Every structure is written in C-alpha cells, then in structure tokens.
Amino acid sequence: MSKKGILKLYLFSLTLLAALTARAQPFLTFTGGIQQVLPDEEKYHDFLVPESDSARQLILELKGADGGWIEYTYIDRFNEQRTQRVNAGEGATISTTYRIGTGIGEIPPGATIRMVIGKRGQWAKYDLLPDGKFGAGGGGGTAILMSRGQSSAWQILMVAGAGAGAGVQKMGDQIKYYPGQAGNSDEYSYGNSHPDKIAEGGTSGGGGKSVETSGGGGGAYGNGEHQLGELHYGNAGWKDRNLSGEPLGGIGGTQAGCRNGGWGFGGGGSGGVSGGGGGGYSGGGAGKPGFGGGGGGSYVETTAVQASNISKQQNGDTNNPGDGYVRYLLTDR
C-alpha cells in the first residue's frame, strides 16, 4: 500500500475510533426526574447532551467534597477517658441553569458534559492523643466541564470548592481544636482572611500554599505549592491545560505518615501537622501547625455560556463528612 493510502487508512481509523468512543458515552437522562451522580474511585464521568427538541434546559447542582475529621480520646481532670471529634470543613454547594440549543451562549446538543466529582479527605483517629500538632486531609473539588461536539477543546462550566481537614494541638493538659474551613462560595479560597491560622490560598485557578507536612489544595490549573519537595500538596484538576491536555482531575496529597487529601478538581492537601487545604477552582491553604485548613474556591461560567438562577452556598463544618456529588435535571422548558 502506498504512503498516501496508509495515511488515508490511519485518518479513517481515527475518525471511526472517535465516533465509537462518543457513541459509547451515555446520554444525560431525560426521563425519571432528578438524577444524582456520585464519584467512582478516581475517575471522571462523561455524558452526551441528547439531540432532542424536548431537552431545552439543564439544571445542575454540585457539591465539593468535605474534608476529614479528627477523633481522639484523652484523660480529663477527673482521670476519666473522654472522646472528642473535631469537625471537617464542608464542601460548597453550587447550582445554576443552562439553556440547551444552537444559539449563542447555549449548550449545544451532542456536547460532552464531564463530571469530576470530589472525594472526601482522610480522617485521623487517635486512641490517646499524644503531645503534638495533627491534622486530617482536605477534600477534593467537584467540577462540570463541557466539550462541544467532537471538539477536543474543553471549558469549565462550574466548580464547587471542597472543605478542609480539621486540626488539633495538645501540650500537657491543654488541648485546642479547630474545625476545617468550609469550601468558599467565591473564586478565591476561604481562609485568606485568617493568615495567623491558615497559609495563603490560591487565586485565579492556582493552588494553596503548604505548611511543613500539611498540603495546600490544588486549583483548577495549578498544584498546591509544596515545601521541602514532598508530595503533600493537592494536584490541579486540569494540569495540562496549557498543553491542550484534557481535564482529568487531580490526586490529593499522599505524603507517607500523613492523612491523604481527596481526589477531585483539584485534589485536597494531605493532613500532617495541621488540616490539609480543600481543592477547588482555587485551592485552599494548609492550616498553620495545629489549625484546620482553608477551603477551596468555587466558580460559575457566565460569559461564554449563559447561566441563570445561580446559587452559591457556603456551608459550615460537619461531623459526618462525605464525598461530593452532582445532581441534574433535563427539562423541556
């Protein structure tokens, strides 16, 4: 076969593979009411927007994952053993509505909707709390992205920031504990207003700063800033964006001897001497030694794709942390 024939066969094979891959993707469910999608290990979920005149509107709600809690026992002044749980920061809840159609600012039929759903940060448990400073892992952010038709170009639609890990410090009979901060409803990470307790968080899609063995959360485009060359920082949700890479999600901090951060968009920081930062559009900073970490930031695209009924809810802290989720509803209105 000639070189020209081989080239034609190669291009045909790529086209066929792309078509088969697209066909293998499930469609967003139009019947059955509200649908909920939960994280599947450390994998994203892809769905196709159906080409139907009945699908006019897509309502989306997503929640960032929560950070990890700390539970410990201690001996009180009456020489009795007690148990204390320090709450994790809760992920933010973001919702909005997009129009489906071929007009300007609408999500076109046949587009791929990618869901990167964050996992919660790892908790920490101590039977008898020793002297020192400790932390739990930050949660991973949750995101919705879109690729139009067979295009390889991706666009962020929404990001819900994750909550941070809790922190605790003990010296003799004195114990102080600090819940992880919640995922922020704005783009910047929550915690920047507490520089005495939390390291600087990321901005404009960047990651948060780390503190010793506790990691900053990953942002949309940048990893958490590490110290000492360790792997405690959360990774970016879309690390290879400038190289035309796909948004695949980012792993959380995995430093040995620490509590892992959760996978997501971006990944949460590990908890070592303090709570790890939450991942999100901008990553949260790790807590200063003994303190809880900062929550990740959130984002909604309103320019290239028009959004309505936007709601950004910043939650508090929780003693029952969980993974993030996505809920959606396709309607004909």
C-alpha positions in Angstrom: 0.0 0.0 0.0 1.3 3.5 -0.8 2.1 6.0 1.8 -0.9 8.1 0.8 -3.2 5.0 1.2 -1.7 4.3 4.6 -2.3 7.9 5.7 -6.0 7.7 4.5 -6.5 4.4 6.4 -4.9 6.0 9.5 -7.2 9.1 9.4 -10.2 6.9 8.8 -9.3 4.7 11.8 -9.0 7.8 14.0 -12.4 9.1 12.8 -14.0 5.7 13.4 -12.4 5.5 16.9 -13.7 8.9 17.8 -17.2 8.0 16.6 -17.2 4.8 18.6 -15.9 6.5 21.7 -18.6 9.1 21.5 -21.3 6.5 20.9 -20.1 4.6 24.0 -20.8 7.6 26.2 -24.1 7.5 27.9 -26.6 10.3 27.4 -27.9 12.6 30.1 -31.1 11.0 31.3 -34.2 12.9 30.2 -36.8 10.8 32.0 -37.1 9.8 35.6 -36.8 13.2 37.3 -33.7 14.4 39.2 -30.6 12.3 38.6 -27.6 12.0 41.1 -24.1 11.1 40.1 -21.6 10.0 42.8 -17.8 9.6 42.5 -16.4 6.4 41.1 -13.0 5.8 42.6 -10.7 8.4 40.9 -12.5 8.7 37.6 -14.5 11.3 35.8 -17.9 10.7 34.2 -18.8 11.7 30.7 -22.3 12.2 29.3 -23.7 13.4 26.0 -26.3 16.1 25.7 -29.2 14.4 23.9 -30.2 15.8 20.4 -33.9 16.1 21.3 -36.3 19.0 20.9 -37.7 18.1 24.3 -34.3 18.9 26.0 -34.4 22.7 26.4 -32.8 23.3 29.8 -30.2 21.7 32.1 -30.4 22.4 35.8 -27.2 21.5 37.7 -26.2 21.3 41.3 -22.8 20.2 42.6 -21.2 19.9 45.9 -17.5 19.8 46.7 -16.3 17.0 49.0 -15.8 17.5 52.7 -12.5 17.5 54.5 -11.5 14.9 57.1 -12.4 15.0 60.8 -10.2 14.1 63.8 -11.4 11.9 66.6 -9.3 11.4 69.7 -9.6 10.2 73.3 -8.0 11.9 76.2 -7.9 11.8 80.0 -9.8 14.6 81.7 -9.0 16.3 85.0 -11.1 13.7 86.8 -8.9 10.9 85.3 -11.7 9.7 83.1 -11.3 8.9 79.4 -13.3 11.0 77.0 -13.8 11.2 73.3 -13.8 14.3 71.1 -14.5 14.7 67.4 -13.3 17.8 65.6 -15.4 18.6 62.6 -14.3 18.7 59.0 -15.0 21.6 56.6 -18.0 21.1 54.4 -17.8 21.5 50.6 -19.6 24.4 48.9 -22.9 23.8 47.1 -23.3 25.5 43.7 -26.3 25.4 41.4 -27.4 27.0 38.1 -29.4 26.6 34.9 -28.1 26.5 31.4 -30.1 26.6 28.1 -29.7 23.8 25.5 -29.7 24.8 21.9 -27.7 26.1 19.0 -27.9 29.7 19.9 -25.2 32.0 21.3 -24.5 31.1 25.0 -26.3 27.8 24.9 -25.0 24.2 25.4 -25.3 22.5 22.0 -26.9 19.1 21.6 -24.2 16.5 21.2 -21.9 18.2 23.5 -20.0 16.2 26.1 -20.6 17.0 29.8 -17.7 15.9 32.0 -18.3 15.5 35.8 -15.2 15.4 38.1 -16.7 14.6 41.5 -14.5 15.1 44.6 -13.7 12.5 47.2 -13.6 13.4 50.9 -10.3 13.9 52.8 -9.0 11.1 55.0 -9.9 11.3 58.7 -7.5 10.9 61.6 -8.1 8.9 64.8 -6.0 8.7 68.0 -6.8 6.4 70.9 -4.9 8.6 73.4 -3.9 11.9 71.9 -0.1 12.5 72.4 1.5 15.9 72.7 1.9 17.5 69.3 0.0 19.0 66.4 -2.1 17.0 64.0 -4.4 17.3 61.0 -6.7 15.5 58.6 -6.8 15.6 54.8 -8.6 18.2 52.7 -11.4 17.2 50.3 -11.4 17.3 46.5 -13.3 19.9 44.5 -16.2 19.0 42.2 -16.5 20.4 38.6 -18.6 20.3 35.4 -16.9 20.9 32.1 -18.1 20.9 28.5 -16.7 19.9 25.1 -18.7 20.9 22.1 -19.4 18.0 19.6 -16.2 16.2 18.6 -14.0 19.1 19.6 -11.0 18.4 21.9 -11.4 21.8 23.5 -12.8 21.8 27.0 -14.4 24.6 29.0 -15.1 24.8 32.7 -18.8 25.4 33.5 -18.9 25.1 37.3 -16.6 24.3 40.2 -17.7 23.7 43.8 -14.9 24.2 46.4 -14.1 21.4 48.9 -13.9 21.6 52.6 -10.6 21.4 54.5 -9.3 19.0 57.1 -9.5 19.6 60.8 -6.6 20.4 63.1 -5.8 19.8 66.8 -2.9 20.6 69.1 -2.0 19.2 72.6 0.6 20.3 75.1 0.3 18.6 78.5 -3.3 19.1 79.8 -4.1 21.8 77.2 -5.9 20.7 74.1 -7.1 23.1 71.4 -9.0 22.0 68.3 -10.0 23.8 65.1 -12.6 22.5 62.5 -11.6 22.6 58.9 -12.9 25.7 57.0 -15.7 25.3 54.5 -15.5 25.4 50.8 -15.9 29.1 49.7 -18.8 30.3 47.5 -16.4 32.7 45.7 -13.5 32.0 43.4 -10.8 32.6 45.9 -10.1 30.1 48.7 -11.6 30.5 52.1 -9.1 31.2 54.8 -7.1 34.1 53.3 -8.7 36.4 55.9 -7.1 34.3 58.7 -3.3 34.5 57.9 -2.4 33.7 61.5 -4.2 30.3 61.3 -4.1 29.3 57.6 -1.5 29.6 54.9 -2.3 31.7 51.8 -4.8 30.2 49.5 -4.7 30.2 45.7 -6.2 32.8 43.3 -7.3 32.7 39.7 -7.2 28.9 39.5 -4.0 28.4 41.4 -3.2 26.1 44.3 -2.9 26.9 48.0 0.3 27.0 50.0 1.6 24.2 52.2 2.8 24.2 55.8 5.5 21.7 56.6 3.9 18.2 56.1 0.4 19.6 55.5 -0.5 20.3 51.9 -2.3 23.1 50.1 -5.3 22.2 48.0 -5.0 22.0 44.2 -6.7 24.6 42.0 -8.2 24.3 38.5 -4.9 24.9 36.8 -2.2 24.9 39.5 -1.0 22.4 42.0 -0.8 23.3 45.7 2.6 24.9 46.4 4.8 22.3 48.1 7.6 22.6 50.7 10.7 20.5 51.0 10.0 18.7 47.8 7.3 16.5 49.4 4.1 15.1 47.9 1.7 16.5 50.4 0.1 19.1 48.1 -3.1 18.5 46.1 -2.8 18.3 42.3 -4.5 20.6 39.8 -7.8 19.5 38.2 -6.6 20.5 34.7 -2.9 20.3 35.0 -2.1 20.2 31.3 -4.4 22.9 30.1 -1.7 25.0 28.5 -0.6 21.9 26.6 -4.1 21.2 25.2 -4.5 18.3 27.6 -7.8 17.0 28.9 -9.2 17.9 32.4 -8.7 14.6 34.2 -9.0 15.6 37.8 -6.1 15.7 40.3 -5.0 13.4 43.1 -4.8 14.5 46.7 -1.7 14.8 48.8 -0.3 11.4 49.5 2.7 12.0 51.7 3.8 9.0 53.9 2.8 9.3 57.5 0.0 11.9 56.7 -3.7 11.7 56.1 -4.4 11.8 52.4 -6.3 14.5 50.6 -9.2 13.6 48.4 -9.1 13.3 44.6 -11.1 15.9 42.7 -10.9 19.2 40.8 -8.3 19.9 42.3 -7.2 17.5 44.8 -7.1 18.1 48.6 -3.9 18.6 50.5 -2.7 16.0 53.0 -3.0 16.5 56.7 0.2 16.3 58.7 0.9 18.9 61.4 -2.4 20.7 60.5 -5.5 20.3 58.3 -4.9 20.0 54.6 -6.4 22.6 52.3 -9.5 21.9 50.2 -9.3 21.6 46.4 -11.4 23.8 44.1 -11.2 26.5 41.4 -8.6 28.0 43.7 -7.0 25.7 46.3 -7.2 26.3 50.0 -4.1 26.8 52.1 -3.0 24.3 54.7 -3.6 25.2 58.3 -0.7 26.6 60.4 0.6 23.9 62.8 -2.3 22.7 64.9 -5.0 24.5 63.0 -7.6 23.4 60.4 -7.0 24.1 56.7 -8.7 26.5 54.3 -11.5 25.6 52.0 -11.3 25.7 48.2 -12.9 28.3 46.0 -15.9 27.9 43.6 -16.7 29.2 40.1 -19.6 29.5 37.6 -19.0 30.4 33.9 -21.4 33.1 32.8 -19.8 34.7 29.7 -19.2 32.0 27.0 -22.2 30.1 28.3 -25.1 32.0 29.7 -26.2 30.9 33.2 -29.3 31.8 35.2 -30.7 31.2 38.7 -27.2 31.0 40.1 -26.9 29.9 43.7 -23.6 29.7 45.6 -23.9 28.3 49.1 -21.1 28.3 51.6 -21.7 25.6 54.2 -20.2 25.2 57.7 -18.4 22.2 59.2 -19.7 18.7 59.7 -19.1 15.7 62.0 -20.2 13.3 59.2 -18.1 14.2 56.1 -18.9 12.8 52.7 -17.9 12.8 49.1 -19.1 15.4 46.6 -21.9 14.8 44.2 -23.6 16.1 41.1 -27.4 16.4 40.7 -29.0 17.3 37.4 -32.4 17.7 35.7 -33.2 17.9 32.0 -36.5 19.7 31.2 -38.4 20.8 28.2 -39.0 24.4 29.4 
